[in-house]
Amino acid sequence: MLILSLHSGPHDSSAALFDDYRLLAAVAEERLNRVKCSGGFPEKSIAEILNIAGIERREIDVLVCSRCLFPRRYYTHWRPHEKIREEFRYLIGREKVRDLSVVVSKVPGATASDVFNRGALLADLGLRADTRLFFTNHHFCHALPSLFFTDWENALLYTADGSGDHVYYSHYLLQDGQLTNLYGDDRWLRENDGSGSLGLAYGCFTEALGWKINRHEGKLTGLAAYGEPTLFPEMLRHYRISEDGRITMDFADHAAMRECFYPLALTETRENAAASVQALLEHCIREAVSRLLDTHKVRRLGLAGGVFANVRLNRLLAETLALDEVFVVPPMGDDGLVIGGALQFLLERDGLPVWLRHRHRLTNVYWGADPKAAVNNVFDASAAVGRVAGDPAATAAELLVQGQIGAIYNGRMEYGPRALGARSILANPADPEINQQLNHRLRRSEFMPFAPVVGADDAGVVFEIGSTNRYAAHFMTISCGVRRQWRERIPGVVHVDGSARPQIIERPDNPLYFDILAAFKMRTGLPVLVNTSLNVHEEPIVNRPEECLRTLEEGRVDFVVTPDAVWTRRSEESGPQ
């Protein structure tokens, strides 16, 4: 059964294609329209994943959709005179759209199917009239991949984000062969239980410090290491954590929270403000999760939702709670909803025992397109670049030893926010000035740390990696300490607090990537390389060969390595000034 799963949101719009439990492809709209964190209907993503799989639209059996943004013409129950809050007014092109969860919440007893014109959407997408349409729950879709990609027999699944289906958190328990919702499913769709979204609080501080919500929260995470949480006591007094792990606030609503927190953030330095909201997030989430773990006596924790893009928070949970293992969904934000959406449909179709038997651990998230021969054609056609003779992996490693900055463009594109060796920039971590060079070339913030890649056999030698955080570290979703004897040897990947955000790589998952690292280690004795995303600041990660070529031609990197060759610029001109 072919399942097309879509998320049409204000950000992170995306699409995925499944053949029953087998994931064929997944692509975020931003990688195709080149608008970072792009929202709207994921039409380009649909075309891309169908092309990857060689599937025609008429072959699709099930269409899975999150309850998010759709044009008004698809609603069968709509009163034009209804006043909708400003934050739910969006445009897709010139067409007005409405959030489906908002419409459903205004119709007592209705489901998404009750207020939606199924036939119109299927016809517009070119799908068969008998294609089944299935709507999903936002936080359930976040939670399910954190269980499906494990082999756990018992676990707590905890989700947190800015908002989804009018809910900010969910708690699910797998125990004794049962998956139980403790909080945050559709029973709360129409409820106002006083919950306070820490994701929105973090976003408020992001905006107050001059950045964009739902895009630049990671800047605060990096900046927090340079400050002191001076505002934390004042902020914390507005929040409570109940015995059953619910986070509530004493503000009347999130507009009132913003009215308090926005000016509060401006009373301090950027560093101290960032450290303060980071401390609030860490304290409240840790306390909530701790109480749930203690109550239900489980030692495995699955995390998802945009809040868990915060690798410092993830580290705190892994290192301070009584856990055997933690797993963070690699596409933890709303781009992960298309994975969880298909999994929710399969769960409801087959039942939990069958669904659990299909689970497996992830080895990689290379789910995008592979341009293959197009790479060579594009690079060969450029008069500005040329091939370097020799084995690509050995040649790339030698250039890195010499201090050059390179990019790897290899195979299928990664899915999710992290570059994991398919579209990555590589550099020598021994150079203490490498951060300054990379930030200059890529126009990035000077305080943002860069991440390391390390082979599986060396991971525990260089970093504080054990059984609890090893699985998560394969996908760069958690930070950890750098062992003291290594900090001065690889300063390019060590943050100011002695931490790093490593990616563990094994050769079967990406032979070229692994072989470059192995050759570099042989030459230098260092089992680590800098790995950062192949993009200029404010642009999505490179997707097409033409975009990668432009990165090289503009001098953002000194060379590009592919499975077939290493490419460098023919001129001796320096990079961008």
FIKOL-699418 format. One line per field, with one value per residue (C-alpha): x, y, z; residue number from 0; chain; residue in three letters. Coordinates in pm, 1 decimal. Each point is the difference from the previous one (the first is absolute). Layout:
BEGIN
east c(X:...)
north c(Y:...)
up c(Z:...)
zado c(NUM:...)
rolum c(A:...)
drenpa c(ALA:...)
***
This chain:
BEGIN
east c(0.0:147.8:-39.5:60.2:46.0:-15.7:50.4:-121.7:96.0:114.8:352.7:175.6:-239.2:101.5:-105.4:88.0:-84.0:-39.4:-62.8:-169.9:271.6:283.6:94.4:77.7:74.7:-43.3:72.9:-56.1:-137.8:281.2:257.6:-187.1:-134.0:314.7:-197.8:127.3:-264.8:-248.4:-372.1:-299.6:-114.5:289.7:-70.4:367.3:70.1:-282.9:137.9:352.4:-77.8:-218.8:284.4:250.2:-215.7:-116.9:-364.6:-295.5:-261.6:-275.4:186.2:-37.4:-238.0:-4.2:48.5:104.4:-20.7:73.2:-283.1:169.6:-36.3:-238.2:-171.2:-347.9:-159.1:65.9:-215.8:-360.8:-73.5:113.9:-167.2:171.9:-110.5:184.2:282.7:323.0:295.6:267.6:258.9:-220.2:-30.8:239.6:33.9:119.4:84.7:-307.2:-238.4:-129.6:46.7:-121.9:147.4:-205.9:43.1:-147.1:-303.0:-56.9:24.0:-279.6:-246.8:-118.7:45.8:145.5:302.5:225.4:-180.0:-334.1:106.1:220.0:-74.0:197.8:-89.5:121.1:343.4:46.4:-99.9:233.1:290.9:-75.1:-70.4:-261.5:-349.6:11.9:325.2:-50.1:50.5:132.2:54.1:253.1:60.7:294.0:169.8:-74.0:183.8:295.1:0.7:-39.2:338.2:173.2:-141.3:-9.0:372.9:88.7:-32.6:-119.9:-251.9:-84.9:55.4:-120.5:-61.4:7.1:-67.7:25.2:-27.4:-139.1:-349.0:-174.0:-373.3:-34.3:235.3:360.6:102.2:-96.1:88.0:-31.0:86.9:95.9:-34.9:-121.7:-71.2:-227.1:55.1:-190.3:-44.2:45.7:-42.8:-33.9:-210.8:-324.5:-178.3:187.7:-77.5:-273.0:135.1:173.1:175.0:244.0:297.2:288.1:202.3:369.3:56.8:-189.0:186.6:331.0:-129.1:-99.2:356.4:127.8:-202.2:86.7:370.2:-46.0:-46.1:-291.2:-223.6:-10.7:333.4:270.4:-61.9:325.9:189.0:-124.8:108.6:353.5:2.6:-124.8:338.9:149.1:-247.4:-147.4:-371.8:-66.5:-368.0:-75.6:-150.8:-242.7:-106.2:-34.0:-251.6:-258.6:22.4:-107.2:61.3:-271.8:59.1:-113.4:256.4:-216.7:154.1:-235.6:43.2:-175.4:-34.8:-353.4:128.6:315.1:-61.1:27.1:316.1:148.9:-96.1:202.0:294.1:78.7:91.8:159.7:243.7:106.8:107.5:305.5:288.7:-70.6:219.3:-176.8:-345.1:80.3:139.4:-314.1:-254.1:222.7:-0.3:-379.2:-39.1:245.1:-145.5:-364.5:44.9:240.0:-234.7:-301.7:178.2:155.6:-339.1:-143.2:294.9:-19.4:-374.1:-0.4:333.7:139.2:360.2:-26.1:-95.7:-115.3:3.0:-149.8:-139.9:184.4:105.5:231.7:207.2:162.3:299.5:97.9:-338.7:30.0:340.1:-134.4:-276.3:236.2:262.3:-210.8:-297.0:-2.7:-5.3:134.5:-47.2:-132.6:-97.2:-82.8:-185.0:249.6:-264.2:-127.6:-184.9:-314.3:180.5:-18.7:-380.8:-8.3:192.6:-222.5:-314.4:53.8:90.1:-325.2:-201.7:181.8:-53.5:-373.6:-20.3:196.3:-14.4:284.8:136.3:49.4:134.4:255.7:129.5:90.0:220.2:368.6:290.3:115.5:344.6:-38.6:-254.8:112.6:-354.1:29.4:103.1:331.5:104.6:259.0:139.4:-141.0:271.5:282.3:-183.5:-62.1:356.5:160.4:-200.8:145.9:307.5:71.8:76.0:200.2:69.0:293.3:165.8:3.9:-224.8:-279.5:10.1:379.8:23.4:-268.2:172.0:334.2:-159.7:-158.9:339.0:133.9:-265.4:-242.3:-376.1:-195.5:-351.6:-126.1:-285.2:-89.7:-303.8:-349.7:-63.5:-48.6:-344.1:-36.8:191.6:347.0:262.4:115.2:260.8:-205.2:-2.5:268.4:294.3:317.3:305.0:297.7:-104.7:357.6:-6.9:-114.9:-85.3:-223.8:-319.2:91.0:84.7:-320.0:-220.3:158.0:-43.6:-351.3:-118.5:-92.9:-15.6:338.3:-107.1:-154.5:201.2:72.1:-63.2:236.6:-36.5:168.6:19.6:-193.3:316.7:142.6:-318.9:37.1:371.1:-35.6:-344.1:-203.8:-214.3:-147.9:-300.0:-247.8:88.0:175.8:-306.5:-101.9:355.6:-21.4:-229.8:159.5:-304.3:179.2:307.7:248.5:328.5:331.6:252.8:259.9:300.0:-157.7:-124.9:326.8:56.6:-333.5:-86.7:-200.2:-289.2:9.4:-248.3:83.6:-147.5:210.1:-282.6:-54.5:-285.5:151.6:-119.1:103.8:56.0:40.1:140.3:-301.3:-215.6:227.1:325.7:138.4:-57.5:151.4:300.7:83.4:-8.6:211.0:260.4:14.5:51.1:281.4:177.8:-54.1:-92.3:-323.2:-316.4:-225.4:-93.7:-205.2:-342.7:-237.4:-285.3:70.1:-173.8:53.5:-171.5:-376.8:-6.3:-121.5:253.4:116.8:-209.9:69.9:345.3:-30.6:-31.8:306.4:197.6:-91.4:129.7:337.5:7.1:-73.2:287.8:-213.3:202.9:335.2:-102.5:-291.8:37.1:-244.2:20.5:169.3:235.6:130.3:-73.5:179.3:-18.7:235.6:83.5:212.6:-245.2:-76.1:-343.0:-269.2:102.9)
north c(0.0:332.9:279.6:366.3:202.8:382.2:287.7:338.1:236.5:356.1:-147.2:-333.0:-107.7:-340.9:-330.7:-366.4:-316.4:-343.8:-343.8:-141.0:16.0:69.3:365.7:73.3:372.3:316.2:360.4:339.2:274.9:237.7:-214.4:49.4:356.3:122.4:188.8:-100.8:-155.6:38.3:-33.2:-41.8:-296.2:-239.1:-40.2:-10.0:-260.4:-219.6:7.2:-67.6:-305.8:-152.9:48.8:-156.7:-310.0:-13.7:9.9:156.8:194.0:-239.2:-280.3:163.1:-190.2:221.7:373.9:91.3:366.0:191.1:225.6:316.8:260.1:-50.9:245.0:102.8:-166.5:-342.5:66.4:-118.3:173.4:359.2:321.1:296.1:235.1:-197.7:193.6:-197.5:106.7:176.9:-275.6:-239.5:222.9:-107.9:24.0:-263.3:216.7:220.2:-255.9:26.0:-311.3:-114.0:-228.9:-320.3:-57.7:345.1:-67.4:-338.0:153.1:243.0:-271.7:-195.0:-375.2:23.4:-180.7:123.9:-221.1:157.0:349.5:-84.8:-50.2:-316.6:-27.9:350.3:-55.7:-339.7:141.3:297.9:-231.4:-233.1:-296.2:-266.6:73.7:-311.6:104.5:-7.7:331.4:-30.0:289.9:-24.0:131.0:239.2:-121.0:-367.6:42.9:149.1:-282.8:-308.4:12.5:19.6:-346.7:-151.8:46.8:-188.0:-353.5:103.5:-205.9:287.4:372.4:351.2:203.1:372.8:274.6:376.8:282.0:348.1:-129.4:-269.8:-80.5:249.7:-208.4:70.3:-335.4:-364.9:-297.7:-358.5:-315.9:-334.2:-264.2:-360.1:-2.9:305.3:350.6:245.7:372.7:168.9:352.8:199.2:-203.9:113.9:17.9:328.6:143.7:226.7:32.3:295.7:-161.7:279.0:-165.8:229.8:-52.3:22.4:-18.6:327.6:151.8:-91.3:144.5:321.0:46.4:-84.9:286.3:239.1:-53.3:88.0:-337.7:-188.5:-240.8:-356.6:60.8:139.5:-164.7:-191.1:328.9:45.4:-353.8:78.5:345.8:-128.7:-154.6:350.5:143.0:-35.2:-75.8:325.8:15.3:-361.8:52.8:264.6:-219.6:-319.8:146.1:-1.9:-379.3:-308.0:-371.1:-229.5:-343.3:-158.5:198.7:275.7:343.9:289.4:376.7:278.3:222.1:26.3:-94.6:9.0:358.3:95.3:-209.2:189.4:336.6:-93.7:-188.0:215.7:314.3:-216.4:-143.1:351.4:83.8:-224.9:-70.5:-241.3:-259.8:19.8:10.3:-312.5:-177.1:90.6:-142.2:-305.7:-53.5:30.6:-256.2:-243.6:27.0:-45.2:-275.5:-193.9:20.2:-106.6:-294.0:-105.0:-21.0:-208.4:-239.5:-40.8:-59.6:-258.9:-169.2:1.1:64.3:75.9:340.5:97.2:372.4:197.3:342.2:319.0:61.8:-301.1:161.4:141.0:-230.0:144.2:-92.4:-350.5:-41.8:108.2:-260.0:-277.5:75.7:87.9:-238.9:-373.9:-113.5:-296.8:171.2:319.7:42.6:329.1:-20.8:135.7:216.1:109.2:308.6:19.1:-158.4:-318.6:5.8:-164.6:-296.5:-29.0:56.8:-310.1:-192.0:111.3:-124.7:-335.5:-30.8:56.7:-233.0:-291.2:33.8:34.5:-359.8:-4.9:355.4:-78.7:-299.5:227.9:229.1:41.9:217.2:268.0:-12.3:316.8:253.8:25.3:25.2:271.3:-7.0:-127.4:204.6:-266.1:64.4:353.4:105.5:-76.1:162.7:320.2:31.2:-98.6:272.4:273.2:178.9:120.3:-339.6:-306.8:-352.4:-94.7:-329.4:-278.7:-197.9:236.0:-95.0:9.7:322.7:170.6:-106.9:139.6:335.3:10.8:-69.0:298.6:220.4:23.5:3.2:-252.7:-116.5:-353.2:-45.7:-364.0:-215.7:59.0:320.4:-11.7:60.5:229.7:305.8:-156.5:-52.8:-359.5:-56.2:18.6:381.4:104.6:236.9:-158.6:157.8:-71.9:18.0:60.4:355.6:235.0:264.4:-225.7:132.3:355.1:-102.5:-197.4:267.3:261.1:-205.0:-115.9:330.2:-173.6:123.6:15.1:-183.1:-304.0:-318.8:-256.5:-368.3:-296.4:-329.7:-302.4:-369.6:-244.0:-159.4:337.4:164.3:-104.4:72.9:366.2:83.6:-85.8:-246.8:-312.6:-225.2:270.5:257.1:-203.2:-61.8:366.0:104.3:-176.2:283.1:301.2:56.7:13.8:170.3:-154.0:75.9:-15.6:-200.0:234.2:-157.3:75.7:353.5:170.6:-236.9:73.3:358.2:58.7:-215.1:75.2:254.4:246.8:-231.9:-298.6:-167.3:-107.5:-131.8:-306.2:-216.3:-365.8:-154.8:-363.4:-94.9:-193.3:311.0:232.8:-155.0:321.6:203.1:-270.3:-49.8:372.2:-3.2:-317.6:142.7:323.3:-197.2:-198.6:320.7:198.0:-237.4:196.2:-214.6:305.6:247.6:316.7:-66.9:288.7:40.6:80.7:334.5:372.0:165.4:38.8:-243.0:-361.3:-280.4:-52.9:-245.1:12.8:-33.8:353.3:136.5:-192.3:125.1:359.8:-51.5:-99.8:269.0:271.2:-117.7:-107.8:-322.5:-86.8:-333.2:-239.2:-375.7:-240.7:-379.2:51.0:294.3:296.8:337.2:330.0:348.9:58.1:355.8:91.7:263.3:12.4:-61.6:264.2:309.4)
up c(0.0:-108.4:257.1:-83.5:319.0:-3.6:240.0:-119.8:278.6:64.5:8.0:-70.3:-276.7:-130.6:-155.8:42.4:-190.5:156.3:-144.8:308.5:267.6:-244.0:-28.5:-365.8:12.3:206.2:-100.2:163.0:-221.6:96.2:-178.5:-327.4:10.7:182.4:266.9:342.7:228.6:-284.0:69.2:-226.8:-204.1:-79.6:-371.2:-100.6:267.1:-125.7:-352.9:126.8:211.2:-270.4:-245.7:242.3:36.7:-362.6:112.6:-183.6:192.8:-104.7:180.8:343.3:228.0:308.6:47.8:355.3:107.5:317.3:116.7:-108.0:-279.0:-290.9:-238.3:110.7:-301.1:155.7:306.1:-3.0:328.0:-14.4:110.0:-168.8:277.0:267.5:159.8:-12.3:209.7:-199.4:50.9:-197.9:-306.7:-271.7:-371.7:-243.9:-298.3:-30.3:149.9:355.6:208.3:339.3:261.6:-0.8:372.0:68.7:-219.2:165.9:346.9:-86.7:-105.7:306.3:-38.3:-351.0:-138.5:-276.6:-252.3:97.4:-107.2:-298.8:-371.4:-62.5:-369.3:-83.1:152.5:-166.2:-338.1:33.4:83.6:-290.2:228.1:-58.4:125.6:218.8:171.6:372.8:186.9:355.7:242.7:281.7:349.9:16.3:317.3:-63.0:-331.7:187.2:253.2:-219.5:-180.7:339.8:67.9:-348.7:-53.8:319.5:135.0:346.7:196.6:232.6:-34.7:63.5:-315.7:71.5:-254.5:28.6:-252.9:-51.1:-74.7:-198.0:-4.3:288.5:218.1:102.3:151.8:-3.7:220.9:-129.3:191.7:-153.1:269.7:16.1:-371.8:18.0:-136.1:217.9:-31.9:336.8:-128.0:-322.3:-243.8:-166.7:333.1:49.1:-345.0:139.3:352.9:163.2:295.0:78.1:-165.4:-75.4:-316.6:77.2:-374.1:-40.8:296.1:-164.7:-327.0:176.9:122.8:-348.0:-145.1:282.1:-67.6:-366.1:-171.7:-155.4:186.9:-136.5:-168.1:224.1:337.6:-48.0:22.5:355.3:88.5:-115.4:158.1:336.6:77.4:17.2:252.4:347.7:61.5:181.7:-102.5:82.5:350.4:-128.9:-293.2:200.8:243.9:-281.2:-56.5:193.3:-62.1:131.3:147.7:-327.6:-198.8:-145.7:-47.8:72.4:19.6:187.0:-307.5:-138.2:-344.6:-208.8:-105.1:367.7:30.0:-291.9:150.6:308.2:-151.0:-303.7:198.3:269.6:-255.0:-96.2:354.7:-26.7:-232.7:-284.0:167.4:335.9:-158.1:-204.8:306.7:195.6:-242.5:-48.7:376.4:9.4:-276.4:158.3:349.0:-98.2:-257.5:220.6:297.9:-208.1:-160.9:330.0:170.3:-283.9:2.5:377.7:-6.7:-276.6:73.3:-354.5:-101.9:-372.6:-133.9:-348.2:-80.8:-288.2:-84.4:-82.2:361.6:-27.8:-269.5:314.5:40.6:337.7:140.9:-145.4:162.1:337.7:-14.5:-107.8:264.9:304.8:-18.6:74.2:-362.8:-190.8:-336.6:-153.6:-363.6:-170.4:-331.7:-258.7:-172.0:340.8:-127.0:-210.0:-294.2:206.1:-9.1:-343.7:140.6:304.5:-205.5:-208.6:315.2:166.0:-297.4:7.0:375.1:-33.6:-298.9:147.2:378.2:246.0:3.5:-378.5:-2.8:269.3:-194.5:-293.1:207.5:-70.4:103.9:-239.1:-153.1:-208.6:-123.1:-362.1:-137.5:-265.6:-364.5:-136.3:-306.2:-93.7:-350.4:-6.0:244.6:-241.4:-290.8:191.6:129.9:-332.4:-175.5:221.4:-129.4:353.6:157.3:-87.4:123.8:220.5:-83.8:256.4:230.3:115.9:368.4:30.3:-199.4:209.0:321.1:-118.9:-85.8:345.0:159.1:-194.6:160.0:-290.3:54.7:-201.9:-68.4:-43.3:-247.8:9.4:-72.1:132.2:192.6:377.4:147.5:298.7:120.2:33.9:-270.0:41.2:-267.0:-316.2:-23.2:249.9:28.0:140.1:161.4:224.7:367.9:118.4:-134.6:280.4:-260.9:-208.3:157.0:-92.3:-357.0:-48.5:155.5:-227.9:-314.5:82.4:155.8:325.0:359.9:164.0:317.4:-166.9:59.1:-269.6:38.2:-33.9:-183.5:154.5:-81.3:216.7:144.8:107.9:125.9:363.5:-0.3:-98.5:136.4:308.1:-189.0:153.8:-42.2:101.2:-265.9:-272.3:-217.4:5.9:-84.3:-336.4:-110.7:170.9:221.4:334.2:141.5:240.9:167.3:-183.9:202.4:148.8:-169.9:-339.6:47.1:-93.5:-292.2:-173.3:102.5:-318.6:127.5:373.4:130.9:275.7:265.2:-110.8:-189.0:-358.9:-213.9:-168.0:-283.1:16.9:-342.4:-104.0:-338.9:-141.5:35.9:-197.6:-130.0:-154.3:315.4:219.3:-227.2:-0.2:379.5:15.3:-239.7:200.4:321.0:-159.6:-102.5:322.7:280.9:43.6:-31.6:-41.4:-272.7:11.5:-153.0:-61.9:-242.8:-363.7:-19.8:38.2:296.7:-50.4:-292.5:20.2:-25.9:-358.8:-198.9:-376.1:-161.0:-138.1:354.0:111.2:-300.7:83.4:354.8:-143.3:-270.2:259.1:217.7:293.6:-7.6:-156.5:-146.9:-44.5:28.2:-165.9:-38.1:-338.8:48.0:192.9:-160.5:60.6:-146.4:-291.9:108.3:299.8:119.7:368.8:146.4:52.8:190.0)
zado c(0:1:2:3:4:5:6:7:8:9:10:11:12:13:14:15:16:17:18:19:20:21:22:23:24:25:26:27:28:29:30:31:32:33:34:35:36:37:38:39:40:41:42:43:44:45:46:47:48:49:50:51:52:53:54:55:56:57:58:59:60:61:62:63:64:65:66:67:68:69:70:71:72:73:74:75:76:77:78:79:80:81:82:83:84:85:86:87:88:89:90:91:92:93:94:95:96:97:98:99:100:101:102:103:104:105:106:107:108:109:110:111:112:113:114:115:116:117:118:119:120:121:122:123:124:125:126:127:128:129:130:131:132:133:134:135:136:137:138:139:140:141:142:143:144:145:146:147:148:149:150:151:152:153:154:155:156:157:158:159:160:161:162:163:164:165:166:167:168:169:170:171:172:173:174:175:176:177:178:179:180:181:182:183:184:185:186:187:188:189:190:191:192:193:194:195:196:197:198:199:200:201:202:203:204:205:206:207:208:209:210:211:212:213:214:215:216:217:218:219:220:221:222:223:224:225:226:227:228:229:230:231:232:233:234:235:236:237:238:239:240:241:242:243:244:245:246:247:248:249:250:251:252:253:254:255:256:257:258:259:260:261:262:263:264:265:266:267:268:269:270:271:272:273:274:275:276:277:278:279:280:281:282:283:284:285:286:287:288:289:290:291:292:293:294:295:296:297:298:299:300:301:302:303:304:305:306:307:308:309:310:311:312:313:314:315:316:317:318:319:320:321:322:323:324:325:326:327:328:329:330:331:332:333:334:335:336:337:338:339:340:341:342:343:344:345:346:347:348:349:350:351:352:353:354:355:356:357:358:359:360:361:362:363:364:365:366:367:368:369:370:371:372:373:374:375:376:377:378:379:380:381:382:383:384:385:386:387:388:389:390:391:392:393:394:395:396:397:398:399:400:401:402:403:404:405:406:407:408:409:410:411:412:413:414:415:416:417:418:419:420:421:422:423:424:425:426:427:428:429:430:431:432:433:434:435:436:437:438:439:440:441:442:443:444:445:446:447:448:449:450:451:452:453:454:455:456:457:458:459:460:461:462:463:464:465:466:467:468:469:470:471:472:473:474:475:476:477:478:479:480:481:482:483:484:485:486:487:488:489:490:491:492:493:494:495:496:497:498:499:500:501:502:503:504:505:506:507:508:509:510:511:512:513:514:515:516:517:518:519:520:521:522:523:524:525:526:527:528:529:530:531:532:533:534:535:536:537:538:539:540:541:542:543:544:545:546:547:548:549:550:551:552:553:554:555:556:557:558:559:560:561:562:563:564:565:566:567:568:569:570:571:572:573:574:575:576)
rolum c(A:A:A:A:A:A:A:A:A:A:A:A:A:A:A:A:A:A:A:A:A:A:A:A:A:A:A:A:A:A:A:A:A:A:A:A:A:A:A:A:A:A:A:A:A:A:A:A:A:A:A:A:A:A:A:A:A:A:A:A:A:A:A:A:A:A:A:A:A:A:A:A:A:A:A:A:A:A:A:A:A:A:A:A:A:A:A:A:A:A:A:A:A:A:A:A:A:A:A:A:A:A:A:A:A:A:A:A:A:A:A:A:A:A:A:A:A:A:A:A:A:A:A:A:A:A:A:A:A:A:A:A:A:A:A:A:A:A:A:A:A:A:A:A:A:A:A:A:A:A:A:A:A:A:A:A:A:A:A:A:A:A:A:A:A:A:A:A:A:A:A:A:A:A:A:A:A:A:A:A:A:A:A:A:A:A:A:A:A:A:A:A:A:A:A:A:A:A:A:A:A:A:A:A:A:A:A:A:A:A:A:A:A:A:A:A:A:A:A:A:A:A:A:A:A:A:A:A:A:A:A:A:A:A:A:A:A:A:A:A:A:A:A:A:A:A:A:A:A:A:A:A:A:A:A:A:A:A:A:A:A:A:A:A:A:A:A:A:A:A:A:A:A:A:A:A:A:A:A:A:A:A:A:A:A:A:A:A:A:A:A:A:A:A:A:A:A:A:A:A:A:A:A:A:A:A:A:A:A:A:A:A:A:A:A:A:A:A:A:A:A:A:A:A:A:A:A:A:A:A:A:A:A:A:A:A:A:A:A:A:A:A:A:A:A:A:A:A:A:A:A:A:A:A:A:A:A:A:A:A:A:A:A:A:A:A:A:A:A:A:A:A:A:A:A:A:A:A:A:A:A:A:A:A:A:A:A:A:A:A:A:A:A:A:A:A:A:A:A:A:A:A:A:A:A:A:A:A:A:A:A:A:A:A:A:A:A:A:A:A:A:A:A:A:A:A:A:A:A:A:A:A:A:A:A:A:A:A:A:A:A:A:A:A:A:A:A:A:A:A:A:A:A:A:A:A:A:A:A:A:A:A:A:A:A:A:A:A:A:A:A:A:A:A:A:A:A:A:A:A:A:A:A:A:A:A:A:A:A:A:A:A:A:A:A:A:A:A:A:A:A:A:A:A:A:A:A:A:A:A:A:A:A:A:A:A:A:A:A:A:A:A:A:A:A:A:A:A:A:A:A:A:A:A:A:A:A:A:A:A:A:A:A:A:A:A:A:A:A:A:A:A:A:A:A:A:A:A:A:A:A:A:A:A:A:A:A:A:A:A:A:A:A:A:A:A:A)
drenpa c(MET:LEU:ILE:LEU:SER:LEU:HIS:SER:GLY:PRO:HIS:ASP:SER:SER:ALA:ALA:LEU:PHE:ASP:ASP:TYR:ARG:LEU:LEU:ALA:ALA:VAL:ALA:GLU:GLU:ARG:LEU:ASN:ARG:VAL:LYS:CYS:SER:GLY:GLY:PHE:PRO:GLU:LYS:SER:ILE:ALA:GLU:ILE:LEU:ASN:ILE:ALA:GLY:ILE:GLU:ARG:ARG:GLU:ILE:ASP:VAL:LEU:VAL:CYS:SER:ARG:CYS:LEU:PHE:PRO:ARG:ARG:TYR:TYR:THR:HIS:TRP:ARG:PRO:HIS:GLU:LYS:ILE:ARG:GLU:GLU:PHE:ARG:TYR:LEU:ILE:GLY:ARG:GLU:LYS:VAL:ARG:ASP:LEU:SER:VAL:VAL:VAL:SER:LYS:VAL:PRO:GLY:ALA:THR:ALA:SER:ASP:VAL:PHE:ASN:ARG:GLY:ALA:LEU:LEU:ALA:ASP:LEU:GLY:LEU:ARG:ALA:ASP:THR:ARG:LEU:PHE:PHE:THR:ASN:HIS:HIS:PHE:CYS:HIS:ALA:LEU:PRO:SER:LEU:PHE:PHE:THR:ASP:TRP:GLU:ASN:ALA:LEU:LEU:TYR:THR:ALA:ASP:GLY:SER:GLY:ASP:HIS:VAL:TYR:TYR:SER:HIS:TYR:LEU:LEU:GLN:ASP:GLY:GLN:LEU:THR:ASN:LEU:TYR:GLY:ASP:ASP:ARG:TRP:LEU:ARG:GLU:ASN:ASP:GLY:SER:GLY:SER:LEU:GLY:LEU:ALA:TYR:GLY:CYS:PHE:THR:GLU:ALA:LEU:GLY:TRP:LYS:ILE:ASN:ARG:HIS:GLU:GLY:LYS:LEU:THR:GLY:LEU:ALA:ALA:TYR:GLY:GLU:PRO:THR:LEU:PHE:PRO:GLU:MET:LEU:ARG:HIS:TYR:ARG:ILE:SER:GLU:ASP:GLY:ARG:ILE:THR:MET:ASP:PHE:ALA:ASP:HIS:ALA:ALA:MET:ARG:GLU:CYS:PHE:TYR:PRO:LEU:ALA:LEU:THR:GLU:THR:ARG:GLU:ASN:ALA:ALA:ALA:SER:VAL:GLN:ALA:LEU:LEU:GLU:HIS:CYS:ILE:ARG:GLU:ALA:VAL:SER:ARG:LEU:LEU:ASP:THR:HIS:LYS:VAL:ARG:ARG:LEU:GLY:LEU:ALA:GLY:GLY:VAL:PHE:ALA:ASN:VAL:ARG:LEU:ASN:ARG:LEU:LEU:ALA:GLU:THR:LEU:ALA:LEU:ASP:GLU:VAL:PHE:VAL:VAL:PRO:PRO:MET:GLY:ASP:ASP:GLY:LEU:VAL:ILE:GLY:GLY:ALA:LEU:GLN:PHE:LEU:LEU:GLU:ARG:ASP:GLY:LEU:PRO:VAL:TRP:LEU:ARG:HIS:ARG:HIS:ARG:LEU:THR:ASN:VAL:TYR:TRP:GLY:ALA:ASP:PRO:LYS:ALA:ALA:VAL:ASN:ASN:VAL:PHE:ASP:ALA:SER:ALA:ALA:VAL:GLY:ARG:VAL:ALA:GLY:ASP:PRO:ALA:ALA:THR:ALA:ALA:GLU:LEU:LEU:VAL:GLN:GLY:GLN:ILE:GLY:ALA:ILE:TYR:ASN:GLY:ARG:MET:GLU:TYR:GLY:PRO:ARG:ALA:LEU:GLY:ALA:ARG:SER:ILE:LEU:ALA:ASN:PRO:ALA:ASP:PRO:GLU:ILE:ASN:GLN:GLN:LEU:ASN:HIS:ARG:LEU:ARG:ARG:SER:GLU:PHE:MET:PRO:PHE:ALA:PRO:VAL:VAL:GLY:ALA:ASP:ASP:ALA:GLY:VAL:VAL:PHE:GLU:ILE:GLY:SER:THR:ASN:ARG:TYR:ALA:ALA:HIS:PHE:MET:THR:ILE:SER:CYS:GLY:VAL:ARG:ARG:GLN:TRP:ARG:GLU:ARG:ILE:PRO:GLY:VAL:VAL:HIS:VAL:ASP:GLY:SER:ALA:ARG:PRO:GLN:ILE:ILE:GLU:ARG:PRO:ASP:ASN:PRO:LEU:TYR:PHE:ASP:ILE:LEU:ALA:ALA:PHE:LYS:MET:ARG:THR:GLY:LEU:PRO:VAL:LEU:VAL:ASN:THR:SER:LEU:ASN:VAL:HIS:GLU:GLU:PRO:ILE:VAL:ASN:ARG:PRO:GLU:GLU:CYS:LEU:ARG:THR:LEU:GLU:GLU:GLY:ARG:VAL:ASP:PHE:VAL:VAL:THR:PRO:ASP:ALA:VAL:TRP:THR:ARG:ARG:SER:GLU:GLU:SER:GLY:PRO:GLN)
***
